[in-house]
């Protein structure tokens, strides 16, 4: 009898198309639509880092958070950033909306550098980039509707236009019936959905997720990931997320970059990086996902199979297509999947 241990990677599918559908019919267009296939159309929702470095000053001396990061994130991707604590994940993410300014190098959003933007330009940039936080950041004294409306209120959107856009954002995240509820009456998953609605209400091109599921239980995490995947598919929004949960990257991301000491040490499609990690840091981060034998079976392993015993094989799928196992069954050897 042959026992098979089969590890496969979920293929997150093709990234959403760059063409985007507005989350609300009442949402005002930011700019005239680009001609299909034009350069502007291809660039919308893209992020590019060109030799980006970031050094912080501290009492103990300079701290190098990012070191010459070169990276391109395509429009419509769900892109993961992983690394050990202190690897530079948050610093890199925060350069996209200019919450952190690089010490050198430049960041391009929609193909345009953002380093020279003035105050008005930064305000306009941040309205095109939504952000979801780990701890929700909701205002306790405001209802769900008021929390979601806050970015529009601050932006000076007319009151008559705010209501329909808030209603549509709440519909997208499945919270229409919670519009007049206060955050204290919501579950953790519902609070995060409010945070997602608030990030979507301004019709962003890019959504930044800073440990968006770390405060949630596993079941709620899967529900939030399903929601983000649906938003990406329906609206074409580019999603960039950082997390310390490798299962989140495997579940939702199309591509991933691994940082170590502020440098890019590995990047590529999730199926390839997770299926055949090349750098020691990547292998260490993925260790929790490695499925070993059950302890009782591992204790019975011998260098050579005993008469009537099992041969234990491990088959790792490191590509998009699962291997054809029909040949094993056709060879006359019973197959058991463990």
C-alpha positions as CSV (number, residue, x, y, z in Angstrom):
1,X,0.0,0.0,0.0
2,X,1.3,3.5,-0.8
3,X,0.5,6.4,1.5
4,X,0.6,9.8,-0.2
5,X,1.1,13.1,1.5
6,X,0.0,15.7,-1.0
7,X,0.7,19.4,-0.5
8,X,-1.0,21.7,-2.9
9,X,-1.2,25.5,-3.2
10,X,-4.5,27.3,-3.8
11,X,-4.3,29.2,-7.1
12,X,-5.8,32.7,-6.3
13,X,-6.6,33.1,-10.0
14,X,-5.9,35.9,-12.4
15,X,-5.8,39.4,-10.9
16,X,-8.8,41.5,-11.5
17,X,-8.8,43.5,-14.7
18,X,-7.6,47.0,-14.5
19,X,-11.0,48.4,-15.6
20,X,-12.9,49.4,-12.5
21,X,-16.5,49.6,-11.6
22,X,-17.4,52.3,-9.1
23,X,-18.8,51.1,-5.8
24,X,-21.7,53.5,-6.1
25,X,-23.6,54.8,-9.0
26,X,-23.8,58.2,-7.3
27,X,-20.0,58.3,-6.9
28,X,-18.6,61.3,-8.8
29,X,-15.9,60.5,-11.4
30,X,-12.4,61.8,-10.3
31,X,-11.3,62.4,-13.9
32,X,-12.6,61.8,-17.4
33,X,-12.3,58.1,-18.3
34,X,-9.1,57.1,-20.2
35,X,-9.5,55.6,-23.6
36,X,-9.5,51.7,-23.4
37,X,-6.0,50.4,-23.8
38,X,-4.4,53.8,-23.4
39,X,-1.3,54.3,-21.3
40,X,-3.3,56.0,-18.6
41,X,-5.7,53.1,-18.4
42,X,-2.9,50.6,-18.0
43,X,-1.2,52.6,-15.3
44,X,-4.3,53.2,-13.1
45,X,-4.0,51.3,-9.9
46,X,-0.3,50.5,-10.3
47,X,2.4,51.1,-7.7
48,X,6.2,51.1,-8.4
49,X,9.1,51.4,-6.0
50,X,12.4,52.6,-7.5
51,X,15.4,52.1,-5.2
52,X,13.4,53.2,-2.2
53,X,15.3,53.5,1.1
54,X,14.2,54.8,4.5
55,X,16.4,55.6,7.4
56,X,15.0,56.6,10.8
57,X,17.0,58.7,13.3
58,X,17.0,57.5,16.9
59,X,19.0,58.1,20.1
60,X,21.0,55.0,19.4
61,X,21.8,56.1,15.9
62,X,20.3,55.7,12.4
63,X,18.0,52.7,11.7
64,X,17.8,51.4,8.2
65,X,14.2,50.4,7.6
66,X,14.2,50.1,3.8
67,X,17.3,49.5,1.7
68,X,17.0,50.1,-2.1
69,X,13.7,48.4,-2.7
70,X,12.8,47.9,-6.3
71,X,9.3,46.5,-6.8
72,X,6.4,46.8,-9.3
73,X,2.8,46.0,-8.2
74,X,0.4,45.6,-11.2
75,X,-3.1,47.1,-11.4
76,X,-5.8,44.8,-10.0
77,X,-3.4,42.5,-8.1
78,X,-3.8,41.3,-4.5
79,X,-0.2,41.8,-3.4
80,X,1.2,40.5,-0.1
81,X,4.2,41.9,1.8
82,X,5.7,39.5,4.4
83,X,8.8,39.4,6.6
84,X,9.9,39.1,10.2
85,X,9.2,41.8,12.7
86,X,11.2,44.9,11.9
87,X,11.8,43.8,8.2
88,X,10.3,47.1,6.9
89,X,6.8,45.9,5.9
90,X,4.9,48.8,7.5
91,X,7.4,51.4,6.4
92,X,7.1,50.2,2.8
93,X,3.3,50.2,2.9
94,X,3.1,53.7,4.3
95,X,5.3,55.1,1.5
96,X,2.4,54.4,-0.9
97,X,0.2,57.1,0.6
98,X,3.1,59.2,1.7
99,X,2.5,58.7,5.4
100,X,6.3,57.9,5.3
101,X,8.6,59.8,2.9
102,X,11.5,57.7,1.5
103,X,15.0,58.9,2.5
104,X,16.0,58.2,-1.1
105,X,14.5,56.7,-4.2
106,X,10.9,57.3,-5.3
107,X,7.4,55.8,-5.3
108,X,5.2,56.0,-8.4
109,X,1.4,55.7,-8.2
110,X,-0.5,55.4,-11.4
111,X,2.8,55.8,-13.2
112,X,3.5,59.3,-11.6
113,X,6.1,60.0,-8.9
114,X,4.5,61.2,-5.6
115,X,7.7,62.6,-4.0
116,X,7.1,66.2,-5.2
117,X,3.4,66.5,-4.4
118,X,2.3,69.6,-2.5
119,X,-0.3,69.6,0.3
120,X,-3.2,69.6,-2.2
121,X,-1.6,66.9,-4.2
122,X,-1.2,64.7,-1.2
123,X,-4.8,65.2,-0.2
124,X,-5.9,64.1,-3.7
125,X,-3.5,61.1,-3.6
126,X,-4.8,59.9,-0.3
127,X,-8.4,60.1,-1.5
128,X,-7.4,57.6,-4.2
129,X,-5.9,55.2,-1.7
130,X,-8.0,53.6,1.0
131,X,-6.5,52.1,4.1
132,X,-7.8,49.4,6.5
133,X,-6.2,49.1,10.0
134,X,-5.7,46.2,12.4
135,X,-7.7,47.8,15.2
136,X,-10.6,49.3,13.1
137,X,-10.1,52.9,14.3
138,X,-13.8,53.6,14.5
139,X,-15.2,56.6,16.4
140,X,-17.2,55.2,19.3
141,X,-19.6,58.2,19.5
142,X,-20.6,57.9,15.9
143,X,-22.9,55.4,14.2
144,X,-21.8,53.0,11.5
145,X,-23.3,55.4,8.9
146,X,-21.4,58.4,10.4
147,X,-18.1,56.5,10.6
148,X,-18.3,55.5,6.9
149,X,-19.3,59.0,5.9
150,X,-16.4,60.6,7.7
151,X,-13.9,60.7,4.8
152,X,-16.6,62.3,2.5
153,X,-17.5,64.8,5.2
154,X,-13.9,65.8,5.7
155,X,-13.5,66.1,1.9
156,X,-16.4,68.6,1.8
157,X,-18.7,66.3,-0.4
158,X,-22.2,67.8,-0.4
159,X,-24.5,66.2,2.1
160,X,-27.0,65.1,-0.6
161,X,-24.3,63.1,-2.3
162,X,-23.0,61.5,0.9
163,X,-26.0,59.4,1.7
164,X,-26.2,57.3,-1.5
165,X,-22.4,56.7,-1.4
166,X,-22.5,55.5,2.2
167,X,-25.5,53.3,1.5
168,X,-23.7,51.7,-1.4
169,X,-20.5,51.1,0.6
170,X,-22.5,49.4,3.4
171,X,-24.3,47.3,0.8
172,X,-21.0,46.1,-0.6
173,X,-19.8,44.9,2.9
174,X,-23.2,43.5,3.9
175,X,-24.0,45.9,6.7
176,X,-27.1,47.8,5.4
177,X,-29.0,46.8,8.5
178,X,-26.3,48.2,10.9
179,X,-26.2,51.7,9.6
180,X,-27.6,53.3,12.8
181,X,-25.7,51.0,15.2
182,X,-22.8,52.2,17.3
183,X,-19.5,50.3,17.2
184,X,-19.8,49.0,20.7
185,X,-22.7,46.8,19.5
186,X,-20.7,45.2,16.7
187,X,-18.6,42.1,16.6
188,X,-15.0,42.3,15.5
189,X,-15.8,41.1,12.0
190,X,-18.5,43.7,11.7
191,X,-16.2,46.5,12.9
192,X,-13.7,45.5,10.3
193,X,-16.4,45.5,7.6
194,X,-17.2,49.1,8.7
195,X,-13.5,49.9,8.3
196,X,-13.6,48.4,4.8
197,X,-16.7,50.4,3.8
198,X,-15.1,53.6,5.1
199,X,-12.0,52.9,2.9
200,X,-14.2,52.2,-0.1
201,X,-16.6,55.1,0.2
202,X,-14.2,57.5,-1.6
203,X,-13.9,55.2,-4.6
204,X,-10.2,54.4,-4.2
205,X,-8.0,52.8,-6.9
206,X,-5.7,51.2,-4.3
207,X,-6.6,49.6,-0.9
208,X,-3.9,49.2,1.7
209,X,-4.4,46.6,4.5
210,X,-2.3,46.9,7.6
211,X,-2.7,43.6,9.4
212,X,-6.4,43.8,8.6
213,X,-7.2,40.3,10.0
214,X,-4.8,40.0,12.9
215,X,-7.4,40.9,15.5
216,X,-10.0,38.5,14.2
217,X,-10.7,34.8,14.9
218,X,-10.0,32.3,12.1
219,X,-13.6,32.0,10.9
220,X,-14.1,35.8,10.7
221,X,-10.7,36.1,9.0
222,X,-11.9,33.8,6.2
223,X,-15.1,35.9,5.8
224,X,-13.1,39.2,5.6
225,X,-10.7,37.6,3.0
226,X,-13.7,36.5,1.0
227,X,-15.0,40.0,1.1
228,X,-11.7,41.5,0.0
229,X,-11.4,39.0,-2.8
230,X,-15.0,39.9,-4.0
231,X,-14.2,43.6,-3.9
232,X,-11.1,43.1,-5.9
233,X,-12.9,41.0,-8.5
234,X,-16.0,43.3,-8.7
235,X,-14.3,46.7,-8.5
236,X,-10.8,46.0,-9.9
237,X,-9.2,47.7,-6.9
238,X,-5.5,46.9,-6.3
239,X,-5.1,45.5,-2.8
240,X,-1.7,45.6,-1.0
241,X,-1.6,43.9,2.4
242,X,0.9,43.2,5.1
243,X,0.4,40.4,7.5
244,X,2.3,37.9,9.7
245,X,-0.2,35.2,8.9
246,X,1.2,33.1,6.0
247,X,-2.2,31.4,5.6
248,X,-3.7,34.8,4.7
249,X,-1.2,35.3,1.9
250,X,-1.8,31.8,0.6
251,X,-5.6,32.2,0.7
252,X,-6.0,35.5,-1.1
253,X,-2.8,36.9,-2.7
254,X,-1.8,36.6,-6.3
255,X,1.8,37.8,-5.7
256,X,4.1,38.3,-2.7
257,X,7.3,40.0,-1.7
258,X,9.5,38.9,1.2
259,X,11.5,41.5,3.1
260,X,14.5,40.9,5.3
261,X,16.4,43.8,6.9
262,X,14.6,46.3,4.6
263,X,15.7,44.5,1.4
264,X,13.7,42.4,-1.1
265,X,15.0,38.8,-0.8
266,X,12.3,37.1,-2.8
267,X,9.3,38.0,-4.9
268,X,6.9,36.4,-7.4
269,X,3.6,34.6,-7.7
270,X,2.4,33.1,-4.5
271,X,2.2,29.6,-6.0
272,X,5.9,29.7,-6.9
273,X,7.3,31.5,-3.8
274,X,5.3,29.3,-1.4
275,X,5.7,26.1,-3.5
276,X,9.5,26.4,-3.9
277,X,10.9,29.0,-1.5
278,X,14.5,29.9,-2.3
279,X,15.6,32.2,0.5
280,X,16.1,31.0,4.1
281,X,13.9,33.8,5.4
282,X,11.0,32.6,3.2
283,X,11.5,29.0,4.3
284,X,11.5,30.1,7.9
285,X,8.3,32.2,7.5
286,X,6.5,29.3,5.8
287,X,7.5,26.7,8.4
288,X,4.1,26.9,10.2
289,X,2.4,25.9,6.9
290,X,4.5,22.8,6.6
291,X,2.4,19.7,7.2
292,X,4.3,16.9,8.8
293,X,3.2,13.3,9.4
294,X,1.0,12.5,12.4
295,X,3.2,11.7,15.4
296,X,2.1,8.1,15.7
297,X,2.9,7.5,12.0
298,X,6.2,9.4,12.2
299,X,7.3,7.2,15.1
300,X,6.8,4.0,13.0
301,X,8.9,5.2,10.1
302,X,11.9,3.0,9.1
303,X,14.7,3.5,6.5
304,X,13.4,0.5,4.5
305,X,9.8,-0.6,4.2
306,X,9.0,-3.8,6.1
307,X,7.1,-6.6,4.3
308,X,3.5,-5.6,3.9
309,X,4.2,-2.1,5.1
310,X,3.7,1.3,3.4
311,X,6.0,3.4,1.3
312,X,5.4,7.1,2.4
313,X,5.7,9.6,-0.5
314,X,5.5,13.4,-0.4
315,X,4.4,15.1,-3.6
316,X,4.7,18.8,-3.6
317,X,2.8,20.8,-6.3
318,X,4.8,23.9,-7.1
319,X,2.9,24.9,-10.2
320,X,-0.6,26.1,-11.1
321,X,-1.9,22.7,-12.2
322,X,-2.2,19.7,-9.8
323,X,-0.3,16.6,-10.9
324,X,-2.1,13.7,-12.5
325,X,-2.1,10.9,-9.9
326,X,-4.1,8.5,-12.1
327,X,-0.9,6.7,-13.1
328,X,-0.3,5.6,-9.5
329,X,-3.7,4.0,-9.2
330,X,-3.3,2.4,-12.6
331,X,-0.1,0.8,-11.6
332,X,-2.0,-1.5,-9.3
333,X,-0.8,0.1,-6.0
334,X,-3.6,1.1,-3.7
335,X,-3.3,4.8,-2.9
336,X,-4.2,6.4,0.4
337,X,-4.3,10.2,0.8
338,X,-3.2,11.4,4.2
